[in-house]
Amino acid sequence: MSTVNSGLQESIRLQREALTALLGEAMHELAHRCTTVIEDRLLLEAVLADALPRLSYCKYLYVLDAAGVQLTDNITQHGQDPTQFGRNRMGRPYMQGIIGSTDFKLSEAYISRNNKRPSLTAVQVVRSDASRRVGFLGADFDMRELPQTSVLYREPDAWRQIKGDPAIRSGLFAHQRAESPLDRRLDQALHVMNALLLEHGVYHGKLHFSSSRGTLWHVDDPFVYRILGIEELTDPDICLAYPRRPYHERAVVPPGDVMRVFEMFRALRFADEHVYLRAGSLNIVNGMVGLNFSCDGSHYMRFDEFLEKSTEFWFGALPH
């Protein structure tokens, strides 16, 4: 069981490495050009303005003195912005760790102070011929404008557990499951959901047992989800509203296991009056099952791992 998404962190790390490789050399060369004119504001701004067109993904360029006070206007693709001249940036997060450890740093992403946009800042130390630090070259980047890798992050399929509201957990035994309309008609609803996933193009379905509704995502319109109330969810006629589609070619869940997953949802719903399943989902393409219990704990795991576990496992793992 894991609560750390190492795959996501690795994807971020690789993207940062690519950006560092892309920016590091250009920033070093520009800092060298700034060294000889760092005492002359106008010449320094001219050097930055000359360099900016070659850094088409850069939003702002500026130079700071050795104490972190801005020596230039912000040089932008649309001209100069004098409002930041004289600003002390030494306390900003992107300046932390730059002194004494490295001459180039690509910051962690942050929300920009002025435009409230996810941003990055690259900082390059400016050194004199004697290698004395005389200032810093800063370059701000709007993350929308940075070059991106072409590989989409892939969600891992390891079991993940996410704890919910501690107030709900602490009051768990002060209430018990109330029978919902879906509970009373669950057999019909499970067979309708099974048919929708197997034969009518639904690739992701979620049953909200406590609120008696279903949520569906369909292959013909994957950006929009659809909500079924208790009447639609328990009416086989609803299948007429969804065109017949073959079982999806990317599905990793064997067709015979779809109903097994739903039957396990039923077992977890009724096995205990205090700790019970509030909602369960199945995605046949990535093979993931999602579970939300009355203690407000959530679990995400592969369908086959889910089917291997008995109800006794769950009620030993959950607060009881």
TIGUTI-503980 format. One line per 2 residues: number of its first residue (from 1); their letters; for each residue x, y, z of N, C-alpha, C. Coordinates in Angstrom, 2 decimals, decimal comma. Each point is the difference from the previous one (the first is absolute). Layout:
# TIGUTI-503980
NUM	A	X Y Z X Y Z X Y Z  ...
# end
This chain:
# TIGUTI-503980
1	MS	0,85 -1,19 0,00 -0,85 1,19 0,00 0,89 1,24 0,00  -0,33 0,99 -0,83 0,83 1,19 -0,12 -0,86 1,25 -0,03
3	TV	0,49 1,05 0,68 -0,69 1,29 -0,06 0,83 1,03 -0,75  1,19 -0,38 -0,48 0,88 0,92 -0,73 -0,03 -0,37 -1,47
5	NS	-0,35 0,95 -0,84 -0,08 -0,26 -1,43 1,39 0,20 -0,60  0,85 -1,02 0,10 1,38 0,11 -0,47 0,06 0,18 -1,51
7	GL	-0,96 -0,59 -0,74 0,00 0,16 -1,45 -0,20 1,44 -0,42  -0,90 0,68 0,69 -0,24 1,42 -0,29 1,25 0,83 0,31
9	QE	0,64 -0,26 1,13 1,20 0,74 0,36 1,13 -0,25 -1,00  0,10 -1,23 -0,50 1,03 -0,31 -0,99 -0,28 0,74 -1,30
11	SI	-1,26 0,10 -0,40 -0,35 0,74 -1,21 0,38 1,47 0,14  -0,27 0,58 1,17 0,36 1,40 0,26 1,51 0,17 -0,04
13	RL	0,72 -0,96 0,63 1,46 0,10 0,03 0,60 -0,01 -1,41  -0,50 -0,87 -0,85 0,51 -0,08 -1,36 -0,28 1,28 -0,78
15	QR	-1,18 0,58 0,21 -0,33 1,25 -0,67 0,92 1,12 0,47  0,29 0,04 1,31 0,89 1,04 0,53 1,42 -0,18 -0,55
17	EA	0,45 -1,24 -0,13 1,32 -0,25 -0,57 0,08 0,51 -1,43  -1,05 -0,25 -0,78 -0,02 0,46 -1,38 0,03 1,53 -0,08
19	LT	-0,75 0,65 0,89 -0,02 1,46 -0,01 1,34 0,58 0,46  0,62 -0,63 0,99 1,30 0,45 0,47 1,04 -0,08 -1,12
21	AL	-0,02 -1,12 -0,72 0,93 -0,15 -1,12 -0,25 1,06 -1,07  -1,27 0,32 -0,22 -0,36 0,97 -1,03 0,40 1,42 0,39
23	LG	-0,15 0,33 1,28 0,20 1,38 0,45 1,40 0,29 0,52  0,66 -1,03 0,56 1,24 0,25 0,72 1,08 0,66 -0,84
25	EA	0,26 -0,52 -1,18 1,07 0,55 -0,83 -0,32 1,41 -0,47  -1,24 0,25 -0,41 -0,38 1,33 -0,47 0,11 1,02 1,14
27	MH	-0,40 -0,38 1,20 0,09 0,92 1,14 1,46 0,28 0,35  0,86 -1,01 -0,08 1,42 0,20 0,30 0,64 0,98 -0,98
29	EL	-0,32 -0,18 -1,29 0,58 0,89 -1,01 -0,49 1,43 0,18  -1,29 0,16 0,31 -0,54 1,35 0,17 0,58 0,65 1,25
31	AH	0,20 -0,75 1,07 0,61 0,55 1,21 1,41 0,50 -0,28  0,74 -0,74 -0,83 1,36 0,43 -0,36 -0,03 1,34 -0,74
33	RC	-0,98 0,18 -0,88 -0,13 1,27 -0,72 -0,35 1,15 0,94  -0,75 -0,32 1,08 -0,41 1,04 0,94 1,15 0,47 0,89
35	TT	1,03 -0,83 0,15 1,07 0,29 0,95 0,65 1,35 -0,27  0,31 0,28 -1,25 0,77 1,21 -0,32 -0,82 1,27 0,05
37	VI	-1,34 -0,11 0,04 -0,83 1,22 -0,01 -0,89 0,08 1,23  0,31 -0,76 1,02 -0,91 -0,07 1,13 -0,09 1,32 0,77
39	ED	1,01 0,88 -0,19 -0,02 1,30 0,68 -0,81 1,04 -0,78  -0,42 -0,33 -1,22 -0,70 0,98 -0,85 -1,41 -0,53 -0,29
41	RL	-1,00 0,59 0,62 -1,37 -0,49 -0,10 -0,48 -0,03 -1,45  0,24 1,06 -0,76 -0,51 0,08 -1,37 0,64 -1,06 -0,89
43	LL	1,34 -0,17 0,12 0,66 -1,03 -0,80 -0,46 -1,40 0,42  -0,20 -0,19 1,30 -0,44 -1,29 0,51 -1,38 -0,35 -0,55
45	EA	-0,90 0,98 0,00 -1,33 -0,22 -0,55 0,04 -0,27 -1,50  0,94 0,65 -0,67 0,15 -0,23 -1,44 0,46 -1,43 -0,29
47	VL	0,91 -0,51 0,82 0,47 -1,37 -0,16 -1,16 -0,99 0,20  -0,82 0,25 1,02 -1,15 -0,88 0,26 -1,00 0,07 -1,14
49	AD	-0,28 1,21 -0,48 -0,96 0,17 -1,09 0,48 -0,69 -1,27  1,31 0,04 -0,23 0,56 -0,66 -1,18 -0,12 -1,52 0,11
51	AL	0,12 -0,52 1,21 -0,01 -1,45 0,19 -1,42 -0,57 0,04  -0,96 0,79 0,41 -1,34 -0,54 0,25 -0,65 -0,67 -1,21
53	PR	0,12 0,55 -1,23 -0,64 -0,67 -1,14 0,49 -1,44 -0,22  1,21 -0,29 0,44 0,52 -1,36 -0,14 -0,49 -0,92 1,13
55	LS	-0,66 0,62 0,97 -0,61 -0,77 1,09 -1,52 0,18 -0,09  -0,59 -0,52 -1,08 -1,40 0,31 -0,31 -0,96 -0,50 1,07
57	YC	0,42 -0,97 0,82 -0,87 -0,53 1,04 0,14 0,75 1,32  0,90 0,99 0,04 0,24 0,76 1,23 -0,98 1,17 0,09
59	KY	-0,57 0,20 1,20 -0,94 1,10 0,21 0,71 1,28 0,41  0,93 -0,08 0,95 0,75 1,16 0,48 1,47 -0,35 0,14
61	LY	0,86 0,97 -0,29 1,41 -0,06 0,33 0,33 1,19 0,89  0,89 -0,19 0,95 0,43 1,10 0,87 1,31 -0,39 0,64
63	VL	0,71 1,01 0,54 1,26 -0,22 0,70 -0,11 0,60 1,40  0,51 -0,72 0,98 0,06 0,44 1,39 1,46 0,25 0,38
65	DA	0,22 0,85 1,00 1,35 0,15 0,52 0,31 -1,14 0,96  1,17 0,01 0,60 0,42 -1,10 0,86 -0,87 -0,15 1,23
67	AG	-0,73 1,03 0,37 -0,88 -0,06 1,17 -1,43 -0,37 -0,39  -0,24 -0,22 -1,28 -1,33 -0,40 -0,45 -0,92 1,14 -0,36
69	VQ	0,53 1,23 -0,12 -0,82 1,16 -0,36 0,04 0,16 -1,53  -1,14 0,22 -0,60 -0,10 0,03 -1,46 0,65 1,24 -0,58
71	LT	0,92 -0,20 -0,94 0,76 1,08 -0,63 -0,64 0,48 -1,29  -0,93 -0,76 -0,57 -0,58 0,33 -1,31 -1,52 -0,01 0,08
73	DN	-0,61 0,53 -1,05 -1,42 -0,25 -0,21 -0,20 -1,49 -0,29  -1,23 -0,46 0,09 -0,33 -1,30 -0,58 -0,02 0,16 -1,51
75	IT	0,79 -0,80 -0,69 0,04 0,05 -1,46 -0,96 -1,08 -0,51  -1,04 0,42 -0,71 -1,04 -0,92 -0,45 -0,04 -0,04 -1,52
77	QH	-0,78 -0,93 -0,52 -0,17 -0,10 -1,45 -0,72 1,21 -0,57  -0,64 0,79 0,86 -0,79 1,15 -0,45 0,60 1,34 0,44
79	GQ	1,25 -0,04 0,43 0,63 1,24 0,44 0,49 -0,11 1,43  0,31 1,16 0,59 0,55 0,02 1,34 -1,06 0,36 1,03
81	DP	0,08 -0,65 1,15 -0,90 0,26 1,12 0,83 0,53 1,15  -0,09 1,33 0,28 0,85 0,59 1,03 -0,49 -0,21 1,43
83	TQ	-1,16 -0,62 0,17 -0,60 -0,05 1,33 0,80 -0,85 0,99  0,84 -0,91 -0,52 0,74 -0,89 0,91 1,43 0,47 0,25
85	FG	0,41 1,11 -0,61 1,35 0,53 0,24 0,16 0,34 1,48  1,10 -0,43 0,59 0,26 0,27 1,41 -0,63 -0,99 0,97
87	RN	-0,72 -0,96 -0,51 -0,65 -0,99 0,87 1,03 -0,96 0,57  -0,12 -0,29 1,29 0,88 -0,97 0,64 -0,64 -1,39 -0,12
89	RM	0,63 -0,86 -0,78 -0,55 -1,34 -0,24 0,68 -1,08 0,84  0,91 0,37 0,86 0,79 -1,02 0,70 -0,86 -0,93 0,85
91	GR	-1,13 0,49 0,46 -0,85 -0,83 0,84 -0,95 -0,91 -0,76  -0,02 0,12 -1,33 -0,92 -0,82 -0,78 0,47 -1,46 -0,03
93	PY	-0,95 -0,96 -0,10 0,37 -1,41 0,08 1,05 -0,43 -1,03  -0,04 0,58 -1,20 0,92 -0,42 -1,04 1,43 0,43 0,27
95	MQ	0,23 0,91 0,97 1,36 0,41 0,34 0,60 -0,88 1,09  -0,80 -0,81 0,64 0,51 -0,82 1,09 0,89 -1,12 -0,56
97	GI	1,18 -0,16 0,60 0,91 -1,07 -0,39 0,92 0,35 -1,15  -0,10 1,21 -0,55 0,84 0,36 -1,14 1,39 0,44 0,44
99	IG	0,13 0,51 1,22 1,28 0,50 0,47 0,80 -1,13 0,64  1,20 -0,21 -0,52 0,92 -0,95 0,60 -0,19 -1,43 -0,43
101	ST	-1,00 -0,29 -0,80 -0,23 -1,39 -0,36 0,08 -0,24 -1,50  -0,45 0,93 -0,79 -0,04 -0,20 -1,44 -0,05 1,35 -0,69
103	DF	0,39 0,03 -1,25 -0,08 1,24 -0,77 -1,27 0,07 -0,84  -0,73 -1,08 -0,07 -1,25 0,01 -0,76 -1,03 -0,80 0,77
105	KL	-1,22 0,54 0,01 -1,08 -0,68 0,70 -1,29 0,22 -0,75  -0,74 -1,09 -0,21 -1,36 0,08 -0,51 -0,92 -0,21 1,20
107	SE	-0,81 0,98 0,29 -0,81 -0,03 1,22 -1,06 -1,09 -0,05  -0,56 -0,31 1,16 -1,23 -0,75 0,06 -1,11 0,88 -0,59
109	AY	-1,02 -0,63 -0,52 -1,13 0,77 -0,52 -0,69 0,76 1,13  -0,53 1,17 -0,32 -0,70 0,82 0,98 -1,09 0,79 -0,72
111	IS	-0,90 0,59 0,78 -1,03 0,87 -0,57 0,54 1,43 0,02  0,06 0,62 -1,18 0,61 1,33 -0,09 -0,77 1,03 0,81
113	RN	0,73 0,96 0,55 -0,60 1,01 0,87 -0,95 0,93 -0,74  0,34 0,34 -1,25 -0,82 0,99 -0,72 -1,12 -0,63 -0,81
115	NK	0,32 -1,03 -0,79 -1,00 -0,55 -0,91 -0,67 -1,27 0,53  0,47 -0,50 1,15 -0,60 -1,19 0,63 0,00 -1,20 -0,95
117	RP	1,13 -0,16 -0,70 0,14 -1,11 -0,94 1,10 -0,94 0,47  -0,15 -1,34 -0,24 1,11 -0,91 0,27 1,23 0,42 -0,80
119	SL	1,12 0,19 0,70 1,19 0,58 -0,62 1,26 -0,68 0,51  1,09 0,23 -0,73 1,33 -0,43 0,41 0,95 1,17 -0,16
121	TA	1,05 0,03 0,79 1,05 1,00 -0,16 1,34 -0,71 -0,09  0,80 0,38 -1,00 1,37 -0,47 -0,11 0,92 1,12 0,48
123	VQ	0,95 -0,35 0,85 0,93 0,99 0,54 1,42 -0,46 -0,31  0,77 0,92 -0,59 1,41 -0,27 -0,33 0,87 1,04 0,71
125	VV	1,01 -0,47 0,73 0,93 0,93 0,65 0,82 0,72 -1,06  0,15 1,31 0,15 0,87 0,80 -0,86 1,30 0,22 0,75
127	RS	1,13 -0,38 -0,62 1,29 0,12 0,65 0,93 0,90 -0,79  0,88 0,67 0,72 1,02 0,82 -0,65 1,10 -0,90 -0,53
129	DA	0,96 0,61 -0,69 1,12 -0,79 -0,51 0,77 -0,68 1,11  -0,05 0,58 1,19 0,69 -0,58 1,15 -0,87 -1,02 0,72
131	SR	-1,10 -0,36 -0,62 -0,94 -0,99 0,54 -0,75 0,49 1,24  0,05 1,29 0,23 -0,77 0,56 1,11 -1,45 0,16 -0,44
133	RV	-0,94 -0,38 0,89 -1,41 0,15 -0,33 -0,37 1,48 0,03  -0,49 0,50 -1,15 -0,37 1,41 -0,09 -1,50 0,19 -0,20
135	GF	-0,70 -1,10 -0,20 -1,43 0,16 -0,18 -0,65 -1,31 -0,41  -1,26 0,12 -0,43 -0,79 -1,16 -0,42 -0,80 0,37 -1,23
137	LG	-0,05 -0,92 -0,95 -0,86 0,13 -1,17 -1,25 -0,83 0,28  -1,16 0,63 -0,13 -1,26 -0,70 0,24 -0,83 -0,09 -1,26
139	AD	-0,65 -1,12 -0,19 -0,91 -0,19 -1,13 -1,26 -0,66 0,51  -1,14 0,63 -0,20 -1,29 -0,54 0,44 -0,72 -0,64 -1,18
141	FD	-0,64 -1,12 0,27 -0,69 -0,76 -1,05 -1,41 -0,32 0,45  -0,95 0,31 -0,86 -1,37 -0,47 0,19 -0,03 -1,44 -0,47
143	MR	-0,50 -0,91 0,83 0,07 -1,41 -0,35 -0,80 -0,36 -1,25  -0,96 0,87 -0,37 -0,74 -0,24 -1,24 0,89 0,11 -1,22
145	EL	1,09 0,78 0,11 0,82 0,32 -1,16 1,28 -0,81 -0,09  0,23 -0,88 0,98 1,21 -0,81 -0,02 -0,16 -1,19 -0,93
147	PQ	1,08 -0,41 -0,65 -0,07 -1,23 -0,81 -0,24 -1,18 0,92  -0,84 -0,92 -0,45 -0,37 -1,15 0,82 0,47 -1,29 -0,67
149	TS	0,24 -1,00 0,84 0,27 -1,31 -0,57 -1,28 -0,55 -0,62  0,14 -0,91 -0,94 -1,17 -0,51 -0,72 -0,64 -1,19 0,70
151	VL	0,59 -0,45 1,10 -0,49 -1,20 0,67 -0,95 0,40 1,12  -1,22 -0,51 -0,06 -0,99 0,26 1,03 0,28 -0,88 1,21
153	YR	-0,06 0,59 1,18 0,19 -0,75 1,23 -0,99 -1,16 0,08  0,49 -1,17 0,39 -0,83 -1,19 0,12 -0,28 -0,28 1,48
155	EP	-1,27 -0,07 0,34 -0,40 -0,28 1,38 0,42 -1,41 0,40  0,69 -0,17 1,15 0,37 -1,35 0,42 -1,22 -0,78 0,47
157	DA	0,14 -1,33 0,04 -1,14 -0,82 0,40 0,22 -0,65 1,37  0,96 0,49 0,77 0,20 -0,52 1,34 -1,14 0,45 0,92
159	WR	-0,28 -0,80 0,99 -1,06 0,32 0,96 0,33 1,29 0,72  -0,94 0,93 -0,01 0,17 1,28 0,70 -1,16 0,19 0,98
161	QI	0,35 0,39 1,21 -1,00 0,28 1,02 0,10 1,47 0,38  -1,15 0,67 0,06 -0,04 1,43 0,34 -0,97 0,18 1,15
163	KG	0,49 0,51 1,10 -0,86 0,23 1,16 -0,85 1,24 -0,22  -1,21 -0,02 0,53 -0,93 1,10 -0,19 -0,09 0,91 1,21
165	DP	-1,17 0,57 0,21 -0,26 0,96 1,06 0,13 -0,67 1,37  0,92 0,45 0,86 0,14 -0,64 1,32 -1,24 0,15 0,87
167	AI	-0,80 1,05 -0,23 -1,23 0,17 0,78 -0,99 -1,12 -0,31  -0,02 -0,45 -1,26 -0,88 -1,11 -0,37 0,51 -1,30 0,60
169	RS	1,31 -0,19 -0,05 0,59 -1,23 0,56 -0,25 -0,10 1,50  0,14 1,12 0,71 -0,15 -0,05 1,45 -1,44 -0,28 0,43
171	GL	-0,97 0,36 -0,86 -1,40 -0,23 0,33 -0,61 -1,19 -0,70  0,87 -0,91 -0,48 -0,44 -1,09 -0,84 -1,10 -0,84 0,65
173	FA	0,16 -0,34 1,29 -0,94 -0,91 0,64 -1,18 0,71 0,63  -0,09 1,29 -0,23 -1,16 0,75 0,49 -1,18 -0,10 -0,96
175	HQ	0,23 -0,58 -1,17 -1,08 -0,16 -0,97 0,11 -1,38 -0,65  -1,01 -0,39 -0,70 0,05 -1,26 -0,74 -0,65 0,19 -1,36
177	RA	0,23 -0,98 -0,85 -0,47 0,10 -1,38 -1,53 0,11 -0,04  -0,47 0,98 -0,76 -1,44 0,13 -0,27 -0,28 -0,59 -1,37
179	ES	-1,02 -0,81 -0,10 -0,32 -0,63 -1,27 -0,41 1,06 -1,02  0,65 -0,04 -1,14 -0,28 0,96 -1,06 -0,91 -0,63 -1,05
181	PL	-0,63 0,81 -0,85 -0,79 -0,58 -1,09 0,82 -0,94 -0,89  1,28 0,33 -0,18 0,85 -0,87 -0,81 0,23 -1,34 0,70
183	DR	0,15 0,02 1,31 0,16 -1,26 0,73 -1,17 -0,94 -0,26  -1,20 0,55 -0,04 -1,20 -0,82 -0,16 -0,13 -0,57 -1,42
185	RL	0,67 0,64 -0,95 -0,14 -0,43 -1,40 1,36 -0,31 -0,63  0,92 -0,41 0,86 1,39 -0,12 -0,44 0,19 -1,09 -1,05
187	DQ	-0,70 -1,11 0,11 0,19 -1,08 -0,97 -0,26 0,49 -1,42  -1,08 0,74 -0,18 -0,32 0,54 -1,33 1,07 0,98 -0,46
189	AL	0,43 0,87 0,92 0,98 1,02 -0,37 1,34 -0,62 -0,42  0,44 -1,02 0,70 1,27 -0,63 -0,34 -0,03 -0,63 -1,39
191	HV	-1,12 -0,62 -0,34 -0,10 -0,61 -1,33 -0,08 1,06 -1,10  -0,65 1,11 0,28 -0,03 1,10 -0,98 1,41 0,55 -0,21
193	MN	0,74 0,24 1,09 1,37 0,51 -0,11 0,88 -0,99 -0,74  -0,16 -1,27 0,29 0,79 -1,02 -0,68 -0,24 0,04 -1,51
195	AL	-1,25 0,12 -0,41 -0,32 0,06 -1,43 0,58 1,25 -0,65  -0,06 1,15 0,69 0,51 1,25 -0,56 1,50 -0,08 -0,24
197	LL	0,74 -0,63 0,91 1,45 -0,11 -0,17 0,38 -1,05 -1,05  -0,73 -1,09 -0,04 0,36 -1,07 -0,92 -0,43 0,26 -1,43
199	EH	-1,15 0,66 -0,19 -0,61 0,02 -1,32 -0,38 1,38 -0,53  0,12 1,04 0,83 -0,52 1,30 -0,44 1,01 1,14 0,15
201	GV	1,28 -0,29 -0,03 1,01 1,03 -0,12 0,37 0,75 1,25  -0,55 -0,36 1,16 0,42 0,65 1,24 1,31 -0,64 0,44
203	YH	1,02 0,83 0,23 1,30 -0,54 0,41 0,32 0,28 1,47  -0,73 0,94 0,59 0,21 0,32 1,41 -1,38 0,22 0,63
205	GK	-0,30 -0,78 1,03 -1,28 0,14 0,68 0,20 0,07 1,49  -0,78 0,86 0,65 0,09 0,15 1,45 -1,40 -0,09 0,58
207	LH	-0,15 -0,82 1,04 -1,25 -0,14 0,72 0,09 0,72 1,34  -0,90 0,95 0,22 -0,07 0,73 1,26 -1,14 -0,63 0,80
209	FS	0,33 -0,95 0,85 -1,03 -0,76 0,70 -0,81 0,87 0,96  0,67 0,87 0,74 -0,70 0,78 1,01 -0,93 1,03 -0,60
211	SS	0,35 0,55 -1,17 -0,83 1,02 -0,63 -0,79 -0,54 -1,19  0,08 -1,31 -0,23 -0,84 -0,67 -1,00 0,12 0,61 -1,40
213	RG	1,22 0,03 -0,50 0,22 0,50 -1,36 1,21 -0,70 -0,60  0,13 0,15 -1,29 1,16 -0,52 -0,71 0,61 1,09 -0,85
215	TL	1,31 -0,10 -0,24 0,71 0,95 -0,85 0,74 -0,80 -1,07  -0,17 0,40 -1,27 0,52 -0,77 -1,12 0,86 0,87 -0,91
217	WH	1,03 -0,62 -0,57 0,80 0,62 -1,06 -0,06 -0,92 -1,21  -0,29 0,56 -1,18 -0,25 -0,80 -1,20 1,10 0,26 -1,04
219	VD	0,37 -1,05 -0,75 1,10 0,12 -0,97 -0,31 0,98 -1,12  -1,26 0,21 -0,34 -0,35 0,92 -1,10 0,10 1,46 0,43
221	DP	-0,01 0,27 1,29 0,01 1,37 0,50 0,76 0,03 1,32  1,31 -0,29 -0,02 0,73 -0,28 1,24 0,23 1,21 0,89
223	FV	-0,24 1,21 -0,51 0,26 1,18 0,82 -1,20 0,40 0,86  -1,10 -0,69 -0,15 -1,23 0,34 0,71 -0,46 -1,20 0,80
225	YR	-0,33 0,20 1,27 -0,58 -1,10 0,76 -1,51 0,16 0,06  -0,67 -1,13 0,20 -1,46 -0,03 0,04 -0,44 -0,55 1,35
227	IL	-1,07 0,56 0,53 -0,52 -0,39 1,31 -1,32 -0,72 -0,18  -0,10 -1,18 0,59 -1,24 -0,76 -0,01 -0,60 0,01 1,40
229	GI	-1,25 0,43 0,11 -0,72 -0,10 1,26 -0,46 -1,42 0,24  -0,65 -0,22 1,12 -0,39 -1,36 0,37 -0,95 -0,63 -1,03
231	EE	-0,90 0,78 -0,61 -0,92 -0,57 -0,97 0,73 -0,43 -1,26  0,91 0,84 -0,51 0,75 -0,36 -1,20 0,95 -1,17 0,28
233	LT	0,60 0,03 1,19 1,00 -0,99 0,34 -0,58 -1,40 0,14  -1,28 -0,09 0,29 -0,63 -1,31 0,19 -0,95 -0,37 -1,13
235	DP	0,04 0,75 -1,10 -0,88 -0,25 -1,13 0,81 -0,52 -1,18  -0,15 -1,25 -0,41 0,76 -0,53 -1,13 -0,21 0,78 -1,29
237	DI	-1,13 0,74 -0,11 -0,22 0,83 -1,19 1,09 1,05 -0,19  0,74 0,32 1,07 1,04 1,02 -0,13 1,05 -0,42 -1,03
239	CL	0,14 -1,32 -0,21 0,97 -0,47 -0,98 -0,34 0,46 -1,42  -1,30 0,29 -0,25 -0,39 0,49 -1,32 0,58 1,39 -0,28
241	AY	0,34 0,74 1,05 0,54 1,36 -0,16 1,50 -0,01 -0,27  0,63 -1,18 0,11 1,44 -0,12 -0,22 0,22 -0,97 -1,16
243	PR	0,64 0,44 -1,09 0,16 -0,86 -1,18 0,82 -1,24 0,33  -0,28 -1,07 -0,72 0,77 -1,23 0,17 1,45 0,25 -0,45
245	RP	0,91 -0,41 0,82 1,42 0,11 -0,31 0,69 -1,29 0,43  1,00 -0,45 -0,74 0,75 -1,18 0,45 0,76 0,32 1,28
247	YH	0,28 -1,01 0,78 0,80 0,18 1,20 1,32 0,65 -0,40  0,40 1,05 0,72 1,07 0,87 -0,48 1,31 -0,76 -0,20
249	ER	0,67 0,28 -1,11 1,23 -0,71 -0,35 1,13 0,25 0,99  -0,07 1,12 0,73 1,05 0,28 0,99 -0,36 -0,52 1,39
251	AV	-1,14 -0,62 0,15 -0,41 -0,49 1,32 0,97 -1,07 0,49  0,38 0,09 1,27 0,87 -1,00 0,61 -0,78 -0,90 0,95
253	VP	-1,24 0,35 0,28 -0,85 -0,82 0,86 -0,71 -1,04 -0,85  0,19 -1,29 0,24 -0,75 -1,01 -0,76 -1,50 0,22 0,17
255	PG	-0,78 -0,16 -1,06 -1,44 0,26 0,11 -0,68 -0,74 1,14  0,44 -1,22 0,28 -0,61 -0,77 1,06 0,28 0,54 1,40
257	DV	1,00 0,87 0,13 0,35 0,54 1,32 -0,75 1,29 0,33  -0,68 0,59 -0,98 -0,72 1,25 0,27 -1,09 -0,25 1,04
259	MR	-0,82 -1,00 -0,23 -1,06 -0,28 0,96 0,55 -0,47 1,34  1,13 -0,69 -0,02 0,63 -0,42 1,26 0,39 1,21 0,85
261	VF	0,49 1,04 -0,66 0,33 1,23 0,73 -1,26 0,61 0,61  -1,07 0,06 -0,79 -1,24 0,58 0,53 -0,57 -0,83 1,14
263	EM	0,12 -1,31 -0,09 -0,50 -0,85 1,09 0,83 0,21 1,27  1,29 0,28 -0,16 0,82 0,29 1,17 -0,40 1,35 0,60
265	FR	-0,39 0,95 -0,85 -0,54 1,26 0,53 -1,21 -0,29 0,89  -0,88 -0,89 -0,47 -1,18 -0,35 0,77 0,40 -0,55 1,39
267	AL	0,98 -0,90 -0,01 0,43 -0,61 1,26 0,55 1,05 0,96  0,78 0,94 -0,51 0,57 1,04 0,86 -1,05 1,00 0,45
269	RF	-1,06 0,12 -0,74 -1,09 0,91 0,39 -0,77 -0,56 1,19  -0,21 -1,30 0,05 -0,90 -0,57 1,00 0,70 -0,78 1,11
271	AD	1,31 -0,11 -0,04 0,69 -0,87 0,96 -0,01 0,52 1,42  -0,12 1,30 0,19 0,06 0,58 1,35 -0,89 1,23 0,04
273	EH	-0,63 0,24 1,12 -0,92 1,12 0,13 0,70 1,33 0,28  1,25 -0,04 0,43 0,72 1,23 0,32 1,08 0,32 -1,04
275	VY	0,73 -1,01 -0,41 1,04 0,18 -1,02 -0,53 -0,63 -1,28  -0,30 0,82 -0,98 -0,64 -0,51 -1,22 0,41 0,85 -1,19
277	LR	-0,19 -0,55 -1,18 0,37 0,69 -1,24 -1,04 1,06 -0,32  0,46 1,22 -0,20 -0,89 1,09 -0,41 -0,03 0,16 -1,51
279	AG	1,16 -0,23 -0,67 0,06 0,13 -1,46 1,11 -0,90 -0,51  -0,21 -0,57 -1,19 1,01 -0,83 -0,64 0,02 0,25 -1,49
281	SL	1,19 -0,01 -0,59 0,13 0,25 -1,44 0,89 -1,05 -0,64  -0,20 -0,19 -1,30 0,83 -0,90 -0,80 0,30 0,65 -1,33
283	NI	1,29 0,03 -0,36 0,44 0,45 -1,32 0,59 -1,21 -0,71  -0,64 -0,44 -1,08 0,43 -1,22 -0,66 1,26 0,21 -0,83
285	VN	0,35 1,26 -0,31 1,17 0,27 -0,84 1,29 -0,01 0,83  0,01 0,70 1,14 1,20 -0,07 0,83 -0,10 -1,08 1,07
287	GM	-1,16 -0,65 0,09 -0,17 -1,12 0,90 -0,09 0,37 1,47  -0,27 1,27 0,30 0,02 0,45 1,38 -1,40 0,00 0,61
289	VG	-0,04 -0,41 1,26 -1,19 0,06 0,83 0,19 1,11 1,02  -1,03 0,83 0,19 0,02 1,04 1,01 -1,05 -0,28 1,05
291	LN	0,34 0,17 1,26 -0,90 -0,30 1,12 -0,01 1,17 0,97  -1,19 0,37 0,45 -0,12 1,01 1,05 -0,90 -0,56 1,10
293	FS	0,53 -0,08 1,22 -0,70 -0,63 1,11 -0,62 1,04 0,93  -0,83 -0,48 0,91 -0,71 0,87 0,94 0,95 0,73 0,93
295	CD	1,21 -0,54 0,20 0,99 0,69 0,82 0,69 1,12 -0,77  -0,42 0,24 -1,24 0,53 1,00 -0,92 1,39 -0,38 -0,51
297	GS	0,39 -1,25 0,15 1,23 -0,46 -0,60 -0,23 -0,41 -1,44  0,97 0,28 -0,87 -0,10 -0,36 -1,41 1,15 -0,92 -0,37
299	HY	-0,28 -0,95 -0,89 1,00 -0,95 -0,47 -0,09 -0,09 -1,52  1,18 -0,14 -0,65 0,08 -0,20 -1,44 0,94 -1,18 -0,24
301	MR	-0,46 -1,00 -0,74 0,81 -1,19 -0,22 -0,44 -0,71 -1,28  0,88 -0,88 -0,49 -0,33 -0,77 -1,19 -1,16 -0,95 0,29
303	FD	-0,80 -0,25 -1,02 -1,18 -0,85 0,15 0,35 -1,39 0,47  1,12 -0,58 -0,52 0,35 -1,37 0,38 0,44 -0,08 1,45
305	EF	0,73 1,00 0,47 0,38 0,04 1,40 -1,25 0,16 0,88  -0,93 0,84 -0,46 -1,24 0,21 0,73 -0,79 -1,31 0,12
307	LE	-0,08 -0,75 -1,10 -0,79 -1,23 0,02 0,65 -1,10 0,84  1,29 0,11 0,23 0,68 -1,01 0,81 -0,30 0,16 1,49
309	KS	-0,47 1,18 0,40 -0,16 0,29 1,42 -1,45 -0,28 0,44  -0,14 -0,59 1,16 -1,31 -0,32 0,55 -0,53 1,19 0,80
311	TE	-1,28 -0,08 0,39 -0,56 1,05 0,86 0,71 0,03 1,34  0,47 -1,17 0,47 0,72 -0,04 1,27 1,27 0,85 -0,07
313	FW	0,65 -0,01 -1,16 1,19 0,83 -0,14 -0,36 1,47 0,21  -1,05 0,46 -0,66 -0,33 1,41 0,06 -0,38 0,44 1,41
315	FG	-0,74 -0,81 0,69 -0,46 0,44 1,31 1,03 -0,25 1,08  1,11 -0,65 -0,37 1,15 -0,02 0,89 0,91 1,18 -0,26
317	AL	-0,02 0,52 -1,26 0,87 1,12 -0,35 -0,61 1,35 0,32  -1,35 0,05 0,08 -0,69 1,26 0,27 -0,30 0,13 1,47
319	PH	-0,20 1,25 0,51 -0,28 0,18 1,42 -1,26 -0,73 0,40  0,04 -0,71 1,08 -1,14 -0,82 0,42 -0,07 -0,03 1,51
# end
